[in-house]
Amino acid sequence: MTRIAFIGLGNMGGGMAANQAKAGHEVLAFDLSKAALEKAVGAGCIAAGSAAEAAKAADAIITMLPAGHHVRAVYDEAIAPNAKPGTLMIDCSTIDVESARAVAGGMAGRGFRFADAPVSGGQAGAEAGTLAFMVGCADEDFTAVEALISPMSRITIRAGDHGAGQAAKICNNMVLGATMIATCEAFALAEKLGLEPERFFEIASKSSGQSWSLTSYCPWPGPVPTAPSNRNYEGGFATAMMLKDLKLAQDAAAKAGAATPLGAQAEGLYALFERLGGGGKDFSAILELFRGRAPA
């Protein structure tokens, strides 16, 4: 049994911490939200009074926080001054590459092992323990990182050194955001042309139009029973979170001097959908935009 400090118990972190507890680890959980902390305790975690308190007692630390400035602050102000020497630290937040590398350098300078390990798989994957992890860490630390992540993971891949996990995540989600838009446009066009959406799904899923956005996460209700489209687009990967990742990708592209016109267009369309009220809906609900409907 490992004593794990888990800091950040939102839609993703709550399920992830619960799976660590199910695996038999002692999980010292902390979140600023009292409701989130109470839910984690109900799932077998132990409530910590602060991030610093959790870090002080832990053998390993996992964080899942909203943005880069949160990650920097928590590691600099709460974790580093209190953690045991040599502690393994894994940040699963999706943040900018620059912040991930800055935190990694700061932790290494204080004698800690650090990995950026953002995830793919959404809230359902977090709860089921089937997330995909993209890891940026020193090669010699990966075996320990993979072992610690395993109760939450379907697959864990080392993308490269520090920051590479974040780079992989934002590039992957730029692909996802753009392909979902194309998939939604196609369903909306099929509808306008009098082609039954279910028949279009049957054809496209067995031909060159096949993609994960179509066959695993279909935006049209019906063909994929587990997709959020069958739950009024609730309980998936929120549009606001997709927009955050697309903004990170565009910021990274600007700094790197890379041309990403489709990524930029995807960011603009999700920003429009959020302003229309779709920020809390699953990102596949952008189908409603192309059907000429406001978010339900």
N, C-alpha and C positions, 0 to 999 in steps of 0.2 A: 504494500500500500504506500502511495506517495501522498504527501500533504501538499495540495495545490491551492494557491491563491488565485481566485478567478474574479477579475475586476471588470465590470460591465455586463449587466444581465438583461439587456434589451431583448428584442424579438429574436435575435440570433444567439446572443450570449447566454440567455436563460436556458435554452435547450441544450447548448453545448456543455454548460456547467452540470446540468442534470445528468448527461451521459457520462461525465467523469465520475459523478457520485455513483451511478449505476454500475460502473466498472470496479467499484470498491475503493476508490480513492477518497481520502478525507478532503473535502472541498471547502475552503474558507472563502465565502462569497461576499462581495461588496458591490453595491450600486447606490447611487444617490436617490433612486426611487424606492420608497418604502414598500410599495406594492410588488415591485420586481424582486426585491430581496425576500419578501415573505413567500413569494411563489417559489423561489429557489430553495428556501428552507423546506417547503412542502415537498420538494423533489429530492430531498436528502442532503442538501448542503448545510453548512454551518454559517450563520450570520457573523460577519466581522463588523466591527464598529467603524472602520475606515480602511482605505486602501493601504495605508501605512501599517496598520495592525495586521492585516492579512499578509502583507509582504514579509513582515518580521518573523512570522511563524512558519512560513512555507518552505518547501524543498524545491518547488518550481512555481512559476508565475505565468498565467495566461491573461491577456487583456483583450477586450472587444469593445472599442470605443468609437465615438462618432466621427472624429476628424483628427487631422494631424496635430493641431494645437492641443487637443485633449491628450493625445498620446505623449507628446513632449512634456507637458506639465505633470502628468501622473508619474512618468518614469523619473523625471528629474527631481520632483518635489516629494513624492511619496514612496516610490519603490526603491530607487538607488540608495537613499540614505538609511534604509531599514533592512534590506535584503541580506541574506547570508552570503559570504564570499563564494563565488563560483556558481551561484544560482542560475539555473536555466530559465530564460525569459522568452516567451513567445507572444508576439503581438499579432492578433488575427484581424485587426481593424483593416478597412480599406482606406488608405491614406496616400498622400503624395510620396513619390519616390525619395525626394529630398529629405522629408521628415523621417522616413524610415532609416535612411542612411545616417542621418544626424543622431538619432536615438541609438542606433547600433554602435556608432563610434563612441558615443558617450558612455554606454554600458561597458564596452570592451575596455575603455580607459579606466574603469573602476573594477575590473576583474570579473565581470559577469559574461555569461554566454547569452547571445541574443539572436532571435530569428524573426523576420517578418514573414507571416504565413496567412495571408488573406484567403478567403474561402469562396467557393461557388456551390450553389445548391439551395439557397433560399431558406426560409424559415422551416419548411417541411424537412429539408435535409438536416438542418440543425437539430430538430427534434428527433429525427430518426437515426442520427449518427451516421449519415451517409454523405457528408460534405466532401468536396474535393479541395485539397489544400495545395497552394502554390507557395513554395518556401524559398526564402532568400536567407542563406546562412553560410557560415564556414563549413567546408566539406567535412571536417572532423566532428562537427556537432550534429550532423543530419540524423545519424542513427538514434541519438537521444531525442531529438525533436520528433522524429517519426513515431517513436515509442510513446511519447507523451500525448501526441495527437490521436493515436489509434482509436480510442473509444469514441471519437467524434467523426471519424474519417471513413470514406469509401475508398479514396485513393489520395496518396500524398506524394508530390513530385518536387524534387529540388530544382528550382528554376535557375539557380546560380548563387552568387554571393549576395550580401546584404543589399536590399532594394529590388532584387530581381523578382521576388515574389509579388511585390506591388506592381512592377512593370508588367508581369504576366497577367495579373488580375485586370488592370485597366485596359490592356489590349484585348483580352478575352471578352470583357463586357462591352467594348466598343463593337466587336463583331456581333455579340448577342443583341445589342440595341438596334443595330442597323438591319440585321436579318429579321428581327421581329417586326420592324416597320415594313419591310418588303413583304413579309408574310401577311400582315394585316391589309396592306394595299391590295394584294392579290385576292384575298377573301372578299373585300369590299367590291372589287371589280367583278369577280365571279357572280356575286349577288346581283349587281346591276345588269349583267349580261344574261341573266336568267338561268345560270348554272347553279344547281343545288350545292350549297357549301359542303355538305357531307360527301357528295360525289366528287367535288373538286379535291377534298382531302384524300379520298381514296386514290385518285389519279396521281396527285402531286407527291403523295407519300411513297409511291412506288416508281417514281420517275425522277428526272433531274431537278425538280423543285424541292426534293426532300431536304429537310434540315432539322436540327434539334428544336427550333422554334415551332416547327410544324408538327412533328411526330411525337415529341415529348411534352410540349407545352402549348398545345394548339390554342390560339386565341379565340376560335369560334367554339361556342358551347356544344358539347356532344361527343365529338370524335375521340377525345382523350379524357376519360372520366376523372382522372386525378388533377387535371389542369385547373387553375384558378378561374378560368372562364365559366366553369360549372358552379362556382360559388359566388357569382356576382363580382368576380375579380377581387375577392377578399383572401387574405391569408397567404399571399405569395411574396413576390419581390416588388416592393412599392415603387411607383413611378418616381417619387422623390429620391429614392436611393439609386435608381438607374440614372437619373439626371445627375446626381452627385458624381457617379463613376464616369459619366461621359464628360463632365466638366474637368475632372482630374486628367482624363485622357487628352483633352484639348489643351490644358495647361502644360502637360508634359510634351505634347507635340510642338507647341509654340517654343518652349525652351530648347527642344532638340532640333528645331528647324525642319520638322517633318510635315509633309502635306497629308492631311486627313480630311478631304472634303466630305466624304460620306459620314464620317464621325461627327463633323461639325453640323451637318444637316440633321443628323439624328438628335444631337443635343438641342438644336433649335425646335424640333418638333416635340420632344418631350417637355421642353420648357413651356411651349404653348399649351400642351395638354395639362401640365401642372397648373398654369394660370387659369385654365378653364374649370379647375376643381378636381382634377384627376390625380393629384399628388399622393393621396392615400390608397389609391387603387393599384392593383398589380399592373406592372408595366405593359402587359399584353392587352390591357383595356384600351390602349391607344387605337385599337380597332374601331372604337366608337367614333373617334375623330374622323376617320376615313368614311364612315357610314353617315356622317353628317349629324351625329348625335352628341349632346352634352354628356359628361360622365354621370352615370346614374347615382 
